[in-house]
Amino acid sequence: MAAQGLQVDINSDMGEGFGAYRLGDDAAILDIVSSANVACGFHAGDPEIMAATFSMARDKGVAVGAHPSFADLWGFGRRIIPHSMDEIERLVAYQIGAAQALSAYAGHPIRYVKAHGALGNLTQTDRGVAEAVTRAVKAVDPGLICLAIALGFQDRIARDEGLTVRSEIFADRAYTEEGFLVSRKLEGAVIHDAEKAAERVVRMVKQGAIETLSGQMLQTPIDSICVHSDTPAAVAIAARVRRRLEASGVRVRAFAA
């Protein structure tokens, strides 16, 4: 697929401090990305941080979304917390409401929802969780876009429910042969080399496919690229990815613009 005429969003997780504690350089990342997924208080974030992050994104012209998770401050949302599907539905609805309130307060309303960490990973591989998160979005505001992991359950289920869906790949995460994210517990799951990550992203966007560990390409729509903000090389990776995309003729633009 030729790069001419292609455009893609770059998103990153934001507002992931808590109280006096901060994580990542949100200001620097916001100069690079086109969409910001703002933590809603369950794995990180609080009213002060949320309001400040939404305001900063507004000033920099970056689209914003809610980034709900399991209630797991201790584990940064990366642990699976046992819940019924109904409980997951309500905890996601609760966090979307918080994001709607604080983003409205900041004058920059959220446009989409992207699940975080263990919850997000389950929306890719677990039909029940994908359905619960999708039901929460639809119940609170069916006008919100679902930012879903490409080739995952939520990507398909949310479309079937009539919601607008955008498919996401990860710049700094490896993929299994099935198209799932490699567990962070395994070596090589996270890509720290900025040039390697950028080259890989350009290949995937141009070919419209996820690149697995073996080099296999799995065809999928690609609307957004996630670059994590909580790794040591986050700013370098985000900047390199954007430069390489634009040098390849791919326009970077928020999917919710």
TAFEN-V32946 format. One record per helix or strand of 3 or more residues. SS is the DSSP state (~ for helix, > for strand). FROM is the first residue (numbers start at 0). LEN is the number of residues. If there is no record, write none. Layout:
((SS;FROM;LEN) (SS;FROM;LEN))
This chain:
((>;6;8) (~;25;5) (>;34;5) (~;46;14) (>;62;5) (~;84;21) (~;116;9) (~;126;15) (>;144;5) (~;152;8) (>;164;6) (~;193;14) (>;208;3) (>;216;3) (>;223;3) (~;233;14))
